[in-house]
Amino acid sequence: MNILVIGSGGREHALVWKIAQSRQASTIFCAPGNGGISESAECIPIKANDIPGLLQFSKEKKIDLTVVGSEEPLTLGIVDEFTKHGLLIFGPTAQAAEIEGSKVFSKQLMKKYGVPTAEFEIFSDAVHAKEFIRSKNKSFVVKADGLAAGKGVIVAADVQETLDAVDLIMSDKKFGTAGNKIIVEEKMSGEEASVFAVTDGEDYVLLPAAQDHKRIFDGDRGGNTGGMGAYAPAPVVTPEIMAQVERTIIRPVIRGMASEGRLYKGVLYCGLMLTDDGPKVVEFNCRFGDPECQVLMPLIESDVIELFLAVAQGKLKNYSLRLNSMTATCVVLASGGYPDAFEKGKTIFGLEKKLSSGAMIFHAGTQKPDEKFITSGGRVLGVTAFTDTIAGSIQKAYEIAGQVSFEGMHFRKDIGFKALKRLGQV
């Protein structure tokens, strides 16, 4: 089969890496890809949001299956367009992808179908939002409605910070038109985790629960990022909690979306807060997480193309997913200054060293203009290790991270330590 993966980050590198292990994959293309992906797939200089360009390329190259990594082309309707032209594609339609593309839609869907989430109010102007906040005289979480590259959420510490967040999103347009509407919601307390359901709109399979690390600094301090590391399986999500997530969140949402005429096919990413009252939804995403994808792909024993085909063809009912018993940890190496302004074009050293089995360095923001890799993004590399234990995968990931360097490089030193603490290993 000729396979096309769409996107350019660490998630897409992990998808290409896993797809390349399939006997069914003859040729793999990635648009636009990155420096690391270019070593295992042919990178095509077509942007992920150039749907006409991607469609024309897919027809010319007789692509048998397209796997969409990033959210923007999904919300723009790439699945609708490819399907209309008889091309198989893995991912939700534009209407279904609105579960991520509009937090307002997502919250209203949850309210309608009784899915547990934080109490919230929706506002389309800053004046009324600030009046509401002052009337309650407490801090809230403020969210931009639209896509904001994982950064459109501000967890305010006090009333003034909440008011400032409204101005930042709605008046200063920090996230552009994504902030034309906002959600002001109650803060939830607990531990966060991510659960991924892969569904054809009727049936679904579950992947191991993961835990992302959004904040830039150790101890979950500092600003939000696209994700500084992840591990899976996350022991905080016990079998009992997973069963509750299935019953109260995944099934109602998949059925609810079908009832709304938005049949959901692809990955349903459930960002959860595990509260004292049970798991509640923080947000939904319409694709694999990044860097969660980098720790989930190594845990799948099945041929991943068979999974993606079963979803795209609506044949998941008879599919059986095989997982291995390993644990994976990913440590993200970021550019100096990230998540704010950062420099590009720094030479990366240490990538030429051969990795032992059970490890992979997934490229996110890299280019390879000649013989050496250089930085081209905020999150540059995701060092992933997978071993029999969480402690082993953490140790191995940090050992490899220590062998890589580039000017300004920084990374969190505590990825996975919540798991060790929960297991009584620290």
ZILINDA-V965176 format. One line per field, one symbol per residue. phi: phi as a letter, one per 30 degrees, with the letter a starting at -180 (. if undefined). A space follows every 10 residues. Layout:
phi = ???
This chain:
phi = .ccccckbcd ddddddeddd dddddcbccb bdiaeddddb bddcdbddcd dddddddddd chddacccdc deddddjddd dddecicdbc lddedddddc dbddeedddd ddciddadda bcbcbddddd ddddddhadb ccbddcdbhi cdbbcddadd dddddddedc cdhecidecd bbccbddcck cdabbcccbc jbcabccedb bcbdddceih ciddbdkcla badcddcded dddddedcbd dddddddddd ibecbkcccc dccdcdcjdb ddacbcaddb cdedcdedcc dddddddddd ddcibdeccb dccccdbbbb cdccdejddc dbcciddccj dddddddiaa ccdccbbbdb dcdbdbadcc bbdcbbbdbd ddddeddddd edccaaeieb adcbdidddd dddicb
